[in-house]
Amino acid sequence: MNQNPLILLLLLTTMLLVGCSDDLAVAISREAADRQAAQNLEMSQHNREVAAAHHQLADVQEDVQQERASLSHGWNDLEKERQQIARDRRTQSLLTVLTPFLGTVAVLVAAFYFAGRLLSDARSPDAVDAELCELLVSELAADEPRLLPQPKSLASPLLTHTPLEEPALESHLDDRP
């Protein structure tokens, strides 16, 4: 399009030099100027369309960049969540393996603790004193004592008591030598 006005200018210049009439030269130059003005209008319209398309392209590129940034943040969040789930699964699988073992250890420790407490309580002087007191009360309350000698001066026992059932300790007394 730019070559066309140049050719017209050359033709116009040539015609002026050759000596055409002024009216014809004026008409040709007006026609060339009109064509040049129309071409300038077309060029400015094309330039506006190109500028608008460039702005639209820039807006689309900006939207694409924002979308990429959003996707990148989403992928990062998703990766963090995946890693957290993997850590939780490892912890859960470790606990699944350790729970029966720790339960068994806890039961054994509790059994040994209570066995030790029973043995230490059986050896304590308080337990022996309680057994001796119970034995003494049962001997004193019995019609015929087995371990204590009966006083000869008294014909009847001091305490009158009729037991309904045998005391639990007397069965243990029979086992002693």
Wavefront OBJ file of the C-alpha trace (Angstrom):
o trace
v 0.000 0.000 0.000
v 2.855 2.376 0.689
v 4.283 1.850 -2.834
v 1.077 2.969 -4.482
v 1.281 6.585 -3.184
v 4.902 6.704 -4.160
v 4.102 5.719 -7.715
v 1.370 8.322 -7.814
v 3.753 10.995 -6.661
v 6.219 10.023 -9.339
v 3.522 10.125 -11.984
v 2.328 13.449 -10.724
v 5.804 14.863 -10.839
v 6.392 13.496 -14.310
v 3.185 14.982 -15.612
v 4.004 18.336 -14.209
v 7.351 18.307 -15.886
v 5.970 17.215 -19.250
v 3.641 20.115 -19.278
v 0.103 18.915 -18.949
v -2.595 21.392 -18.384
v -3.077 22.776 -14.950
v -6.616 21.467 -14.616
v -5.571 17.942 -15.380
v -2.643 18.174 -12.987
v -4.854 19.578 -10.258
v -7.389 16.774 -10.791
v -4.675 14.149 -10.712
v -3.109 15.621 -7.629
v -6.509 15.873 -5.912
v -7.231 12.292 -6.833
v -3.823 11.237 -5.489
v -4.384 13.251 -2.302
v -7.827 11.684 -1.849
v -6.363 8.225 -2.333
v -3.596 9.066 0.091
v -6.148 10.292 2.674
v -8.235 7.130 2.262
v -5.131 5.005 2.649
v -4.137 6.969 5.747
v -7.606 6.426 7.236
v -7.375 2.686 6.495
v -3.908 2.539 8.026
v -5.036 4.361 11.174
v -8.061 2.028 11.446
v -5.750 -1.009 11.060
v -3.380 0.460 13.653
v -6.278 0.899 16.116
v -7.404 -2.693 15.505
v -3.843 -3.958 16.004
v -3.516 -1.918 19.220
v -6.872 -3.252 20.510
v -5.841 -6.811 19.637
v -2.501 -6.219 21.392
v -4.325 -5.019 24.534
v -6.633 -8.027 24.394
v -3.644 -10.331 23.992
v -1.917 -8.666 26.952
v -5.080 -9.125 29.065
v -5.324 -12.780 28.041
v -1.639 -13.313 28.874
v -2.168 -11.698 32.276
v -5.180 -13.950 32.905
v -3.113 -16.985 31.871
v -0.310 -15.946 34.250
v -2.801 -15.543 37.107
v -4.323 -18.925 36.310
v -0.854 -20.508 36.256
v -0.031 -18.924 39.616
v -3.338 -20.182 41.029
v -2.668 -23.678 39.679
v 0.851 -23.585 41.084
v -0.471 -22.671 44.539
v -3.091 -25.405 44.232
v -0.447 -27.973 43.282
v 1.734 -26.859 46.201
v -1.188 -27.174 48.627
v -2.074 -30.557 47.179
v 1.528 -31.753 47.541
v 1.650 -30.578 51.177
v -1.606 -32.403 51.895
v -0.284 -35.555 50.183
v 2.877 -35.443 52.304
v 0.826 -34.965 55.486
v -1.364 -37.951 54.594
v 1.774 -40.029 53.932
v 3.190 -39.027 57.355
v -0.119 -39.908 59.033
v -0.182 -43.294 57.316
v 3.369 -44.048 58.456
v 2.460 -43.069 62.016
v -0.720 -45.143 61.941
v 1.061 -48.186 60.545
v 3.772 -47.865 63.196
v 1.131 -47.610 65.914
v -0.664 -50.626 64.478
v 2.500 -52.669 64.867
v 3.443 -51.286 68.291
v 0.014 -51.416 69.956
v -0.137 -55.200 70.569
v 3.471 -55.212 71.766
v 2.930 -52.263 74.130
v -0.328 -53.819 75.380
v 1.457 -57.060 76.197
v 4.241 -55.195 77.961
v 1.703 -53.159 79.953
v -0.162 -56.315 81.053
v 3.092 -58.013 82.099
v 4.303 -54.957 84.013
v 0.947 -54.684 85.804
v 0.980 -58.414 86.690
v 4.528 -58.234 88.051
v 3.715 -55.060 89.981
v 0.665 -56.587 91.680
v 2.524 -59.822 92.398
v 5.326 -57.840 94.009
v 2.835 -55.835 96.047
v 1.146 -59.004 97.267
v 4.473 -60.535 98.273
v 5.604 -57.396 100.054
v 2.251 -57.050 101.844
v 2.369 -60.704 102.917
v 5.789 -60.135 104.475
v 4.855 -56.924 106.241
v 4.400 -57.036 110.014
v 0.883 -55.605 109.745
v -0.393 -58.677 107.861
v 1.134 -61.071 110.400
v -0.311 -59.058 113.299
v -3.783 -59.153 111.728
v -3.591 -62.950 111.331
v -2.390 -63.366 114.919
v -5.182 -61.150 116.248
v -7.796 -63.139 114.331
v -6.323 -66.426 115.610
v -6.323 -65.161 119.186
v -9.935 -63.994 118.961
v -11.039 -67.327 117.494
v -9.199 -69.253 120.258
v -10.663 -67.122 122.999
v -14.172 -67.324 121.594
v -14.101 -71.087 120.970
v -15.782 -73.526 123.377
v -12.727 -75.742 123.340
v -9.526 -73.969 122.325
v -7.117 -76.023 120.303
v -3.892 -74.110 120.749
v -4.226 -72.417 124.136
v -4.396 -74.477 127.317
v -7.665 -74.246 129.168
v -7.429 -72.800 132.654
v -8.049 -75.470 135.346
v -9.547 -73.230 137.940
v -12.509 -72.299 135.800
v -15.040 -74.967 135.088
v -16.876 -72.966 132.414
v -15.464 -70.742 129.729
v -15.403 -67.040 130.370
v -17.062 -66.193 127.146
v -20.194 -67.959 126.134
v -20.415 -68.086 122.429
v -22.015 -70.483 120.062
v -20.366 -70.284 116.642
v -22.627 -70.803 113.671
v -19.852 -71.960 111.399
v -16.221 -72.758 111.689
v -13.890 -69.777 111.319
v -11.841 -69.678 108.140
v -8.534 -69.631 109.995
v -9.117 -72.907 111.825
v -8.848 -74.752 108.569
v -5.416 -73.259 108.168
v -4.469 -74.283 111.672
v -5.004 -77.956 110.898
v -2.380 -77.772 108.156
v 0.377 -76.603 110.512
v 2.716 -79.172 112.061
l 1 2 3 4 5 6 7 8 9 10 11 12 13 14 15 16 17 18 19 20 21 22 23 24 25 26 27 28 29 30 31 32 33 34 35 36 37 38 39 40 41 42 43 44 45 46 47 48 49 50 51 52 53 54 55 56 57 58 59 60 61 62 63 64 65 66 67 68 69 70 71 72 73 74 75 76 77 78 79 80 81 82 83 84 85 86 87 88 89 90 91 92 93 94 95 96 97 98 99 100 101 102 103 104 105 106 107 108 109 110 111 112 113 114 115 116 117 118 119 120 121 122 123 124 125 126 127 128 129 130 131 132 133 134 135 136 137 138 139 140 141 142 143 144 145 146 147 148 149 150 151 152 153 154 155 156 157 158 159 160 161 162 163 164 165 166 167 168 169 170 171 172 173 174 175 176 177
